[in-house]
Amino acid sequence: MKVRFWFLIVLIGCVATAAAPAAQGQGLLGRLKQKVKDKVEQDTAPAASSTTPASAPASAPAEASGDATASNAGASGTAPDSILSYQNYDFVPGQTIVFADDFTNAQDGEFPAQWELLKGQAVVNKEQGYQTFLLTDGNYAQVSPRMKTKSYVGPDFTVEYDIFAEHGGYPLIIELDHASDGNSASFQVGPGGASYDADGVSLTGDLPPSIRQDLYDNKWHHVAMVYHKPQIKLYVDQYRVLTVPDSKFDPGSVVMEGIGDQQKPIIFRNVRIADGGGMNMIGKKFTDAKIVTHGINFDIDKATLRPESMGTLNQIKSVMEGDPSLKFEIDGHTDNSGEAAHNLALSQQRADAVKTQLVSMGIDAGRLTTKGFGDTQPMTSNDTPEGKANNRRVEFVRVT
């Protein structure tokens, strides 16, 4: 079924490209054929051994109005899995958010201001209950974050987004570009699995049975990637599905692309790119005054922890288990959206929720205190989405 479907895409691509000028058509057709060839090989390849359980369907750390982190519950008629299923989840986002967009401030039918259109057509529209970004061009569409510099990610960074996998739709391809020489690498996720391609390396990883093929379709999925030079780890929902020991590539920027049309567009939301390859405190002696985290997320305007928070919480647990004398004050912080009094109360409730979760994981309650600061201690300006995202955080301040 999948192979025949992707050969149909080749046919569609050929017809559409034939109508274009010859000078442009040949290059685009070659690119389409290569992408489709890669996908067919991915769907028919044997399962890779790199699929590692990490734990349950997540939503991206979406940022919404009123200092809320959006949940994907109800979008596909499926409730989020329990946080208990994330016991082995080890993805932690980078420490500094350099780009964030949940499209809630973009108008339906318009192109979002934070993005550049490189090829094809794309538009913001409400789909599956959320403001989303749609790639709608029938041949190939490319969009990228609008940044001040061509190269904005370093040797350690993370990328996260939510994707709605419409049945019969096309995969979203994440292209990692090198700023100076024009070379690129890419990864993608589809019903058949995940793949990574660069000059000198081509790897695939199978999805676990619980989200493979038809079970992948018509649902929101959270995709997370961590690049720690030269390694790449790729996660889908609760699972680590692909590990690339040597990516053989040095990225500088991120492009999101794929084949879409008006009837079956590529639908995604909650894009976040963060500098730093994720906190990794396991086996290290903690000596800093505090740990600042951006990976602990909550439901909209609530103190309900999202399951993907477990990557960060597992790290904190490891730090505290490694030093039984260590005590923390858990500080909750918000951006300045909404009323200050409400944000103050919400931040306290969220700090309390983090303590409750850590205690349930085996940490002595006497080693933890909590305090909510609302929007009174911003790390940076609240004038940009990235600024707001950085200000929404949970800090673990060492108590002596």
C-alpha positions in Angstrom: 0.0 0.0 0.0 2.6 2.5 1.1 5.0 1.8 -1.9 2.1 2.1 -4.4 1.1 5.4 -2.8 4.5 6.9 -3.0 4.9 5.9 -6.7 1.6 7.8 -7.2 3.3 10.8 -5.7 6.1 10.5 -8.3 3.4 10.5 -11.1 1.7 13.6 -9.7 5.1 15.3 -9.3 6.0 14.5 -12.9 2.7 15.9 -14.3 2.9 19.1 -12.2 6.6 19.6 -13.1 6.0 19.2 -16.8 3.9 22.4 -16.7 6.8 24.3 -15.3 9.6 25.9 -17.3 12.2 23.3 -18.3 15.0 25.1 -16.6 13.3 24.8 -13.2 11.3 21.6 -13.8 14.2 19.3 -14.2 15.8 20.3 -10.9 12.6 20.1 -8.9 11.6 16.8 -10.5 15.0 15.3 -9.5 14.5 16.5 -6.0 11.0 15.1 -5.8 12.1 11.8 -7.2 14.9 11.6 -4.6 12.6 12.4 -1.7 10.1 9.8 -2.9 12.8 7.2 -3.4 14.1 7.8 0.1 10.6 7.4 1.5 9.9 4.2 -0.4 13.2 2.7 0.8 12.3 3.7 4.3 8.9 2.0 4.2 10.3 -1.2 2.8 13.6 -1.4 4.8 14.0 -3.9 7.6 13.4 -2.5 11.1 16.5 -0.8 12.6 17.8 -1.7 16.0 17.9 2.0 17.1 14.3 2.2 18.3 14.4 2.6 22.0 11.3 3.1 24.2 11.3 6.4 25.9 7.7 6.4 27.0 4.1 7.8 25.6 2.4 10.2 23.1 3.4 13.7 23.9 2.5 17.2 22.7 5.2 19.7 22.0 5.9 22.3 24.7 3.4 24.6 23.0 3.1 28.1 24.3 -0.3 29.7 24.4 -1.8 32.9 25.7 -2.0 33.5 29.4 1.4 31.7 30.0 -0.1 28.4 29.1 1.4 25.3 27.6 -1.0 23.7 25.1 -2.1 20.2 25.3 -3.1 18.1 22.3 -5.8 16.3 24.2 -9.0 16.1 22.2 -7.5 17.2 18.9 -7.7 13.7 17.5 -10.2 12.4 20.0 -7.5 10.8 21.9 -6.6 11.8 25.5 -2.9 12.2 26.4 -1.2 9.2 28.0 -0.4 9.2 31.7 2.8 10.8 32.9 3.6 7.3 34.4 4.3 6.0 30.9 7.2 8.5 30.6 9.4 6.9 33.2 12.2 6.2 30.8 11.9 9.4 28.7 15.2 11.1 28.3 14.7 14.0 25.9 15.5 17.4 27.4 15.2 20.6 25.3 18.1 23.0 24.9 18.7 25.6 27.6 18.0 28.8 25.5 15.1 29.1 23.2 16.1 30.8 19.9 12.8 30.4 18.0 9.3 29.6 19.1 5.9 29.8 17.4 2.6 28.2 18.2 0.8 30.3 15.6 -1.8 31.5 18.1 -1.0 35.1 17.1 -1.3 34.6 13.4 -4.5 35.3 11.5 -6.3 32.6 9.6 -5.5 32.6 5.9 -2.3 34.6 6.3 1.4 33.7 6.2 2.9 34.0 9.7 5.2 37.0 10.3 7.9 34.9 12.0 8.6 32.8 9.0 10.0 33.1 5.5 8.5 31.3 2.4 11.3 29.8 0.4 9.2 27.8 -2.1 5.6 26.8 -2.8 2.7 28.0 -0.7 1.9 27.9 3.0 -0.7 29.4 5.3 -2.0 29.5 8.9 -5.4 28.0 9.5 -7.3 26.3 12.3 -7.1 22.5 11.9 -7.9 19.7 14.4 -8.9 22.3 17.0 -5.6 24.3 16.9 -3.9 27.2 15.0 -1.6 25.4 12.7 0.8 26.0 9.8 -0.1 24.3 6.6 2.2 23.5 3.6 -0.3 23.5 0.7 1.7 23.7 -2.5 1.0 20.7 -4.8 4.7 20.2 -5.7 7.0 21.2 -2.9 6.9 23.9 -0.2 9.7 25.2 2.0 9.5 27.5 5.0 12.1 28.6 7.5 12.2 30.6 10.7 12.8 34.3 10.1 16.1 34.9 11.9 18.6 37.7 12.0 21.6 35.5 11.0 21.9 32.7 8.5 23.5 30.4 11.1 21.7 30.4 14.5 22.3 26.9 15.9 25.5 25.7 17.3 27.2 22.3 18.1 24.3 21.5 20.5 20.7 22.3 19.8 17.2 20.8 19.9 14.2 21.0 17.5 10.6 20.2 18.6 7.2 20.3 16.8 3.8 18.7 16.7 2.6 17.1 13.5 -0.9 15.9 12.5 -0.5 12.7 10.5 -3.5 12.8 8.2 -4.1 9.5 6.5 -2.7 9.5 2.9 -0.8 12.7 3.6 2.9 13.4 3.1 5.7 13.5 5.6 7.2 16.8 6.9 10.9 16.9 6.1 13.3 18.8 8.4 16.3 20.0 6.5 19.4 21.0 8.4 21.4 23.5 6.3 25.0 24.6 6.5 25.2 28.4 6.3 28.4 28.7 4.3 28.6 25.9 1.7 24.9 25.3 1.0 25.1 21.6 1.9 22.2 20.0 3.8 21.1 17.0 5.7 17.5 15.9 6.5 15.3 13.8 8.7 11.7 12.8 8.4 9.1 10.7 10.2 6.2 8.9 8.6 3.9 5.9 9.3 6.7 3.5 8.3 9.5 4.9 10.4 12.1 7.6 10.6 15.1 8.4 8.4 18.2 10.6 8.4 20.1 11.4 5.2 23.4 13.3 4.7 26.4 13.0 2.5 28.0 9.7 3.6 25.3 8.5 5.9 21.7 7.2 5.4 20.0 5.6 8.4 16.4 4.4 9.1 14.6 3.5 12.3 11.3 1.6 12.6 8.4 3.0 14.7 7.2 0.8 17.6 4.0 -1.2 16.9 1.8 1.1 19.0 2.2 4.0 16.5 3.3 2.2 13.3 1.5 2.4 9.9 -2.3 2.9 10.3 -1.9 3.5 14.1 0.2 6.5 13.2 -2.5 8.1 11.0 -5.1 10.8 12.0 -3.4 11.7 15.3 -1.1 14.4 16.6 2.5 13.3 17.3 5.3 15.1 19.0 8.6 15.0 17.3 11.8 16.0 19.1 15.4 16.0 17.9 18.6 16.6 19.8 21.9 17.4 18.0 25.0 16.9 20.1 27.9 17.1 17.7 28.2 14.8 15.9 25.3 12.6 17.3 21.6 13.0 16.5 18.7 11.4 18.5 15.2 11.5 17.2 12.1 10.9 19.2 8.4 10.4 18.2 6.0 10.6 21.1 7.3 8.4 23.9 9.9 6.6 21.8 13.5 7.2 20.7 13.2 5.9 17.2 16.5 6.8 15.6 20.1 7.3 16.9 22.7 8.6 14.4 26.1 8.1 16.0 27.9 10.3 13.5 25.7 12.7 11.5 28.7 13.8 9.3 27.2 17.2 9.2 27.5 20.5 10.9 24.1 22.3 10.8 23.6 26.1 11.0 19.8 26.5 10.4 16.5 24.6 10.0 14.1 24.4 7.1 10.7 22.7 7.1 9.5 21.3 3.8 7.4 18.7 2.0 4.8 17.9 -0.6 1.3 19.1 0.2 -1.9 20.3 -1.5 -5.2 21.9 -0.6 -6.9 18.6 0.1 -4.1 17.0 2.2 -1.8 19.7 3.4 1.1 19.0 5.8 -0.2 20.2 9.2 2.2 21.2 12.0 2.4 23.5 15.1 4.3 24.3 18.2 7.7 24.7 16.7 10.6 25.3 19.1 14.3 25.5 18.4 16.6 25.7 21.5 20.4 26.2 21.8 22.2 23.7 23.9 21.9 19.9 23.5 19.7 19.4 26.5 20.7 19.2 30.2 22.6 16.1 31.1 23.5 16.0 34.8 23.6 12.2 35.1 26.8 11.1 36.9 28.0 14.7 37.4 28.6 16.5 40.7 26.1 19.4 41.0 27.8 22.6 42.2 25.8 25.4 40.5 23.6 27.7 42.5 20.5 26.7 40.4 19.2 24.7 37.4 17.1 26.6 34.9 14.7 24.4 32.9 12.4 24.9 29.9 11.3 21.3 29.5 8.7 21.2 32.3 5.4 21.9 30.6 1.8 22.2 31.7 -1.7 22.1 30.3 -3.3 25.4 29.2 -3.7 27.7 32.2 -3.4 24.8 34.6 -0.8 23.2 36.9 -1.2 19.8 35.3 2.2 18.4 34.2 2.5 17.3 30.6 4.1 13.9 30.1 7.0 15.2 28.1 8.2 17.0 31.2 9.5 13.7 32.4 12.8 14.0 30.5 13.7 17.0 32.6 12.3 15.6 35.8 14.2 12.4 35.4 17.4 14.4 35.2 16.6 16.3 38.4 15.8 13.0 40.1 19.2 11.7 39.1 21.0 14.8 40.4 19.3 14.5 43.8 19.9 10.7 44.0 23.6 11.3 43.3 23.9 13.7 46.2 21.6 12.9 49.2 22.5 16.2 50.9 21.2 18.3 48.1 18.0 20.4 48.7 16.2 22.6 46.2 13.7 25.4 46.2 11.4 24.8 43.2 10.6 28.2 41.7 7.8 28.7 39.2 8.0 31.6 36.6 5.6 32.8 33.9 5.7 35.4 31.2 3.6 38.6 31.4 0.5 37.3 29.6 -2.6 37.6 31.6 -3.2 39.2 35.0 -0.2 39.4 37.3 -2.2 38.1 40.3 -3.3 35.1 38.3 0.2 34.4 37.0 1.5 34.5 40.6 -1.0 32.0 41.8 -0.5 29.8 38.8 3.3 29.7 39.2 3.0 28.6 42.8 0.6 25.8 41.8 2.9 24.7 39.1 5.9 24.7 41.5 3.8 22.6 43.9 2.9 20.2 41.1 6.6 19.7 40.3 7.4 18.9 43.9 4.5 16.4 44.1 5.7 14.6 41.0 9.3 14.4 42.3 8.1 13.1 45.6 6.1 10.4 43.8 9.3 9.5 42.0 11.0 8.8 45.3 12.5 12.1 46.4 12.1 13.0 50.1 9.6 15.8 50.4 11.8 17.4 53.1 14.4 18.1 50.5 12.1 20.3 48.4 10.3 23.6 49.0 8.4 25.7 46.5 7.8 29.3 45.5 5.9 31.0 42.8 7.2 34.3 41.3 4.6 34.8 38.5 6.0 37.3 35.9 8.1 39.3 38.4 11.5 37.9 37.4 11.8 37.7 33.6 15.0 36.4 32.1 14.6 38.5 29.0 12.1 40.8 27.3 8.5 39.6 26.9 8.3 41.5 23.6 8.9 38.4 21.4 7.6 34.8 21.4 11.1 33.6 22.1 11.4 36.0 25.1 8.1 34.8 26.5 9.1 31.2 26.0 12.4 31.7 27.9 10.6 33.5 30.7 8.2 30.5 31.2 10.4 28.2 33.2 10.9 26.2 36.4 14.1 26.8 38.4 15.7 24.5 41.0 17.6 26.8 43.4 20.1 25.1 45.7 19.3 25.5 49.4 22.3 25.5 51.8 
